[in-house]
């Protein structure tokens, strides 16, 4: 007999918190459940922070449940204060709609929009922008305690600098989203990141008060490094799923270089690999963990960007490691012999700023071909490498550079 998807999510480490967990587990075993995950379209690409809830959606769908991908065309006009110390920038409707289209396209790699349990696309602008404010306060606001809301984790950081009334409404709107989806699609479960716990509880409570129905929420583990900070930051910014914002090679290399202690967790959360295989690949703590990292990088890149691009990123990474300049990733920059190497590093994208490039050079971690860059003032001409060379940053970044 196939396992309950709740067991799958639990074994793989997805589940952080649930409400009425035993009842939810039984429901998922005996019924086809409609559930939703919300995405505020604050950019034109999903990033690694969205990845784990999307994988939870994919597992749920594999076990017969129906996902609803809720895009926050309405809530995105306010901005979620969760985890923020400042207010989010407001966006135009045109920008929001463009971002939603980008999200839909990326999500199609993970979940199906066809068939009996095909994912439903919903946009909360369709109902939130039509609300009468006084009616909303009388019908929905009456069920929310301000005293209780002020204790919510999602408001704590904003309270220090000043929480606007605009943002204070966010919890009510997210709770109303759950109620609306429950009424229209029979949606009884909200899934999301653990930083959404307070907002999700509000929706569960609202449905139980308004509809006298059971409702549930399940939060997913956040991807954290060994210091407890969110993973997914690169030298160029967030780890985006769009290759225009983060190259396939950089994406691959991010997972190729994760901490040894995070490899097994990333495999469980970010791939469909079998748990026994993961255990076998990650049982070593010596140099053999590197082969597990390479497998992790390949599997995640294949899911996000497709097998062809994953194969190319793997080939480039192996070429960089072996020193085969013809096969490693390459970049063309505009420079001349008088250009400082630190400027070349910024132009080539191996340093985010000149100050970072200077620190790397001063630390002795930068080479052109086999020669160490001796000083921050060193120019390309001083290195006498011509118009084509390999730029090495530390032991992990190797890039073929062509100067024109």
Secondary structure by P-SEA (a helix, b strand, c coil): ccccaaaaaaaacccccccaaaaaaaaaaccccccccccccccccccccaaaaaaaaaaaaaabbbbbbcccaaaaacccccccccccccccaaaaaaaaaaaaaaacccccccccccbbbbbcccccccccaaaaaacccccccaaaaaacccccccccccccccccaaaaaaaaaaaaaaaaccccbbbbcccaaaaaaaaaaaaaaacccccbbbbbbccccccccccccccccccccccccccaaaaaaaaacccccaaaaaaaccccccaaaaaaacccccccaaaaaaaaaaaaaaaaccaaaaaaaaaaaaaaaacccccccbbbbbbcccccaaaaaaaacccccaaaaaaaaaaccccccccccccccccccccccccbbbbbccccbbbbbbcc
